[in-house]
Amino acid sequence: FQAEDGIRDFLLSLVGSEMCIRDSLYEEFRISVPSSDLGYANSKARLRMTALYGLAADRDNLVVGTGNKVEDFGVGFFTKYGDGGVDISPIADLNKSEVYELAKELRIPQKIQDAAPTDGLWYDGRTDEDQLGATYSELEWAMNYDGEMHLTEREAEILRIYREHRTSNMHKMVPIPVCKIK
C-alpha cells in the first residue's frame, strides 16, 4: 500500500528521514537500529502500531492482535503500547499449538504455517525462539508445568527461561497501576 502523506509525514517527523528506509509493499517504513538495542526495536513496534491505528481509523476498521496465550499471558513477549495495543485479540486464549491446529483447519498456506515465528523488529533475521531461548512448545509446557515431576536438565532450563521472561515482563500483563488521590 501507499501510506497516506499524513502518515508518512508523521512517521518521518518522529524518527527522522535518515533513519527510515522504504522496505516493502507490506510495511511502509522500517527503522534501522543496532541489533542489540531493544529500546529502538520496541519503538519500531510502537510506530508500526501507530501507523496501523491511523490506517484503521481511515478505513473505519479495528486493529486485530496476533498474540497467543503463551506470548500474551505466559512470557509477555510483546511490546507494551506496540503490538500489545490492539482493539481485539482473537487468538490470545489459544496456545501456540492450538494456533497451529487452527491454521491447518483454516487451510492457511503451508509456507505461512512452516515459517519461523518472528516479530520482524530486527534486521539480523532473529526469530522469536532466538530471542526467547526456547520454542513455543517448550514455553507452553513450562506454562502448564505443575511442579510434580523430576526435570531433565533442558526442562529445568526451560522453566528458568519461562520464569525469567514472565517475571521481567509481568508489568505488561497486569493492569496499569492507578494512583488514587483522595
N, C-alpha and C positions, 0 to 999 in steps of 0.2 A: 504494500500500500504506500501511498504518498502521504506523509504526515501533513496535516494542515499547517499553514505558515505560522499560526499562533503557537501550536505545539512545538514546532521546530525552533521558533524564536525563544520560547520558554526554556526548552532544554539547553539551548546554546547559552542563554543568559546564566543558567545555573552552573554549568561546567566549563564554559569557555570553549571556543571553536577549536583551539589547538588540541584539546583532549578528546574531541568527538571525531569519529570516522564513520562513513557510510558503510553498512555491513551487508544487508540482505533485504529481500522483499518482506521478510517476516519481522525483522527487527530494525527499525529505522536508525537507531543510534547505538553504538557500543562505546563504552568508556575504556580507554587503555590504562590499565593500572598495574603496578608491580604485583607479581604473583603471590607475595606474602601479605599484602595489605588488605585485611578483612574489612576495614572501615570503608575503603573505596569500593570494594566489591558490594558491600551492603548498600552503599549509596547508589550503585548501579541498579540494584533491585528496587530501590525506592523510586528512582527516576522512571524505571520501566513501569512500575505501578501507577505513578502519576500520569504517564502517557496513556496507559490503559483506561484509567478513570476519565481522562479527557476524551478519548475515543468513545467510551461507553456513554458518557453524558451526551456527546454529539449525536449518537445514534439511539438514545433512549434505551440503553441496554444495562445489564448488570455485569460486574466483574466477577468471574467464576474462579474459585480456587482449585488447585490441583493437589493439595496436600493430603496425604493418607494419615491413618491413625498413628503410625509409628513416628512419622515426621512431625505432625502437629501436636500430639499429646504424649508421645514417648520421649523423644530426644530433643524436641523443639528445633528441628532442622528447617528453619525458615527465617527470613529477615523480618524483624519487627517493623511494621509500617511499610513493608515491601510486599513480598509475595504472601505474607501473612495477613495483609489488609485486603479482604475481599468482601463482597456482598453475600455470597452464598458459597458453601463448600460441600459439594455433593458426595465426595468420597472420603471425607475426613473421619468417618466412623468405620472405614474399611481398612483392614491390614493390607500391606503391600501384596501378600499372597492372594487376597481376595480381589484386589485391583487387577492382578494378572488374570484371574479367573473371569472377571467381568470383561476384560479386553478380549479374551477368547470368545466369550459368549456374544459379544457385540461385533465380532469379526473385524476388529481393529487390524490393520495391515501388520503382517508378521515382522516386517522391518522395524516398525514402531515398538512392537512387543519385545523384540530382541535388543533394542537399543539400551545401552547402559544409562541408568538414571543420572541426570546431571542438572545442576541449577543454571548452567550457562553463564556463570559470572566470571569465569577465569579463562584466559587465553591459552593456558597450557594443556587444556583438554581434560583436566581432572574431573573425575566422576564423584557422585555422592559417596560411593564406597571409599574412594581415595581420601575424601575429606573426613568421613566418619570413622574409618578404620575397621569397619565391619559391614557385612552385607545386610540388606533389609531383612532377609530371612533370619539371620543371626540376631538382629536387633528385635525382631518380632518375638523370637524365642526368649530373649532377655526380658522383654516387657511382660511376658506371661510366666516367667520363672517363679515358682512358688517356694524355693529355698529348701526343698526336701530331697535333693539328690546329690550324690557325690559328683563333683565337677572335674572335667578334664582341664588341662592347662589352657586350652583355647576357650572353653566355656567360661572359665574364671576371667580370662582377658576380655571376653565379650561383655560379661557383666560389669567389669570395671569401666569399659568404654561407654556402655549404656548409661551407667550411673553418673559418670563424669559429665557426659553431654546433658543428661537430664538435670543435674544439679546446676550446671553453669547456664542453662537456658530456661530454667524454671520461671524467670521473670517474664518470659514471653508467653507462658502457658497459664498464667493466673491473671485475674482481673487487675487492672491498673490501680495502684494504691490511691485512695482518695483521702485527702486531709479534711477532717470535719472540724470546722471552726464554729464555736457557739457564740 
